Amino acid sequence: MEALTDNALMKKVKAGDLDKMGLLYERHKKRLFGFFYNTNHNASISEDLVQNVFIRMIKYKHTYTGEGSFLAWMFTTARNVNYDHFNANKSAYNERELSTVAHKMTTDSTADNAMDRDENQQLLRSALNKLDSDKREVLVLSKLKGIKFSEVGQIMGCSEGAAKVKAHRALKELRTVYLQMQQ
């Protein structure tokens, strides 16, 4: 039997076959968990937010048209869940609890290089935390999650070209902040 696409599964969910949401959950829970974990560094909260995405997808299944990318629709929902959670819990966050790109750093096994890498990761994390949330988000989506710019644009409510420009500017600002912090 041929596996159904995400679009086909979501159309079945929209038609009332809620069991298909379980298949979507299994396909995308890790990717969503990573998205949330990169913004809050808390596994428990990230797991809860993943659940909230799927609850919200069921609640708003009637808004799914199937015309665009399922991933873009899902990550738009995830982005909204993340904003809602962050806005409800603003006082609980500080700069260190926001996005990280540490797991994308190179991995070298020597002890000296490991210490240098840890220092660089912390510095990069701190630099990323100094960016505003939109810049952090475009970098997490495009660079860490590997989502295509056309989908990043849909998620962020802009064109593919605008998403590329935002990512370029965010990287440029991140580089500047990182280099200033190294001095």
C-alpha positions as CSV (number, residue, x, y, z in Angstrom):
1,M,0.0,0.0,0.0
2,E,1.3,3.4,-0.9
3,A,1.9,5.9,1.9
4,L,-0.4,9.0,1.8
5,T,1.1,12.4,1.4
6,D,0.8,14.9,4.2
7,N,-1.7,16.9,2.1
8,A,-3.8,13.8,1.5
9,L,-3.8,12.9,5.2
10,M,-4.8,16.4,6.3
11,K,-7.6,16.4,3.8
12,K,-8.8,13.1,5.4
13,V,-8.6,14.7,8.8
14,K,-10.5,17.7,7.5
15,A,-13.2,15.3,6.2
16,G,-13.5,13.8,9.7
17,D,-11.1,10.9,9.8
18,L,-9.2,12.1,12.9
19,D,-7.2,8.9,13.2
20,K,-5.1,10.2,10.3
21,M,-3.8,12.9,12.6
22,G,-1.8,10.2,14.4
23,L,0.1,9.5,11.2
24,L,0.9,13.2,10.8
25,Y,1.9,13.4,14.4
26,E,4.4,10.5,14.0
27,R,5.8,12.0,10.9
28,H,6.4,15.5,12.3
29,K,6.7,15.4,16.1
30,K,10.5,15.3,16.0
31,R,10.8,18.2,13.6
32,L,8.3,20.3,15.7
33,F,10.0,19.3,18.9
34,G,13.3,20.6,17.5
35,F,11.6,23.9,16.4
36,F,10.3,24.5,19.9
37,Y,13.4,23.3,21.7
38,N,15.5,25.7,19.7
39,T,13.3,28.5,21.1
40,N,12.8,27.6,24.7
41,H,15.5,25.0,25.6
42,N,13.0,23.0,27.7
43,A,12.1,19.5,26.7
44,S,8.9,19.3,28.7
45,I,7.6,22.6,27.4
46,S,8.6,21.6,23.9
47,E,6.7,18.4,24.1
48,D,3.6,20.2,25.4
49,L,3.8,22.7,22.5
50,V,4.1,19.9,20.0
51,Q,0.8,18.5,21.4
52,N,-0.8,21.9,21.3
53,V,0.1,22.2,17.6
54,F,-1.8,19.0,16.8
55,I,-4.7,20.0,19.0
56,R,-4.9,23.3,17.2
57,M,-4.6,21.6,13.8
58,I,-7.6,19.5,14.7
59,K,-9.5,22.6,16.0
60,Y,-8.8,24.6,12.9
61,K,-8.8,21.8,10.3
62,H,-11.5,23.6,8.4
63,T,-9.0,26.3,7.5
64,Y,-6.7,23.8,5.7
65,T,-7.1,24.3,2.0
66,G,-4.5,21.9,0.7
67,E,-3.4,24.5,-1.9
68,G,0.0,25.3,-0.3
69,S,2.6,23.2,1.5
70,F,1.3,21.2,4.4
71,L,4.6,22.0,6.2
72,A,4.1,25.7,5.8
73,W,0.6,25.4,7.2
74,M,1.8,23.2,10.1
75,F,4.7,25.5,10.9
76,T,2.5,28.6,10.8
77,T,0.3,26.8,13.4
78,A,3.5,26.0,15.4
79,R,4.7,29.6,15.2
80,N,1.3,30.8,16.5
81,V,1.4,28.3,19.3
82,N,4.9,29.4,20.2
83,Y,3.9,33.1,20.2
84,D,0.9,32.4,22.3
85,H,3.0,30.4,24.8
86,F,5.7,33.0,24.9
87,N,3.3,35.9,25.3
88,A,1.5,34.1,28.2
89,N,4.8,33.3,29.9
90,K,7.0,36.4,29.0
91,S,8.3,36.8,32.6
92,A,9.5,33.2,32.6
93,Y,12.0,33.7,29.8
94,N,15.4,35.3,29.7
95,E,17.8,35.7,26.9
96,R,19.6,32.4,27.6
97,E,16.4,30.4,27.3
98,L,15.7,31.5,23.7
99,S,17.0,30.0,20.4
100,T,20.2,28.1,20.1
101,V,22.2,26.9,17.1
102,A,24.7,25.0,19.2
103,H,23.9,21.6,17.7
104,K,24.8,22.9,14.2
105,M,28.3,23.7,15.3
106,T,31.1,21.4,14.1
107,T,31.8,18.3,16.2
108,D,35.5,17.7,16.9
109,S,36.4,15.0,19.4
110,T,39.6,16.4,20.9
111,A,39.4,17.9,24.4
112,D,40.9,21.2,23.5
113,N,38.7,21.6,20.5
114,A,35.7,20.4,22.5
115,M,36.3,23.2,25.0
116,D,36.7,25.8,22.2
117,R,33.6,24.5,20.5
118,D,31.6,24.8,23.8
119,E,32.8,28.3,24.2
120,N,32.0,29.1,20.6
121,Q,28.5,27.5,21.0
122,Q,27.8,29.6,24.1
123,L,29.0,32.7,22.4
124,L,26.9,32.0,19.3
125,R,23.9,31.2,21.5
126,S,24.3,34.5,23.3
127,A,24.7,36.3,20.0
128,L,21.6,34.7,18.6
129,N,19.7,35.7,21.7
130,K,20.5,39.3,21.0
131,L,18.6,39.2,17.7
132,D,14.9,40.0,17.7
133,S,12.5,37.1,17.5
134,D,11.7,37.4,13.8
135,K,15.4,37.2,12.9
136,R,16.0,34.2,15.3
137,E,12.9,32.5,13.8
138,V,14.0,32.9,10.2
139,L,17.4,31.5,11.0
140,V,15.9,28.5,13.0
141,L,13.5,27.7,10.2
142,S,15.8,28.1,7.3
143,K,19.2,27.1,8.7
144,L,18.4,24.7,11.5
145,K,15.3,23.1,10.3
146,G,16.3,23.2,6.7
147,I,12.9,24.4,5.5
148,K,12.8,25.8,2.0
149,F,12.6,29.6,1.7
150,S,9.2,29.3,-0.1
151,E,7.8,27.6,2.9
152,V,9.6,29.9,5.4
153,G,7.9,32.8,3.5
154,Q,4.5,31.2,3.9
155,I,5.1,30.6,7.6
156,M,6.3,34.1,8.2
157,G,3.6,35.7,6.0
158,C,6.0,37.0,3.3
159,S,7.3,36.1,-0.1
160,E,10.1,33.6,-0.7
161,G,12.4,36.5,-1.7
162,A,11.6,38.5,1.4
163,A,12.3,35.4,3.5
164,K,15.7,35.1,1.8
165,V,16.5,38.7,2.5
166,K,15.4,38.4,6.1
167,A,17.7,35.3,6.5
168,H,20.6,37.1,4.9
169,R,20.1,40.2,7.0
170,A,19.7,38.1,10.2
171,L,22.9,36.1,9.4
172,K,24.8,39.4,8.7
173,E,23.6,40.8,12.1
174,L,24.4,37.5,13.9
175,R,27.9,37.6,12.4
176,T,28.4,41.2,13.6
177,V,27.1,40.6,17.1
178,Y,29.1,37.4,17.3
179,L,32.4,39.1,16.3
180,Q,31.7,42.0,18.7
181,M,31.2,39.5,21.5
182,Q,34.5,37.6,20.6
183,Q,36.6,40.7,21.3
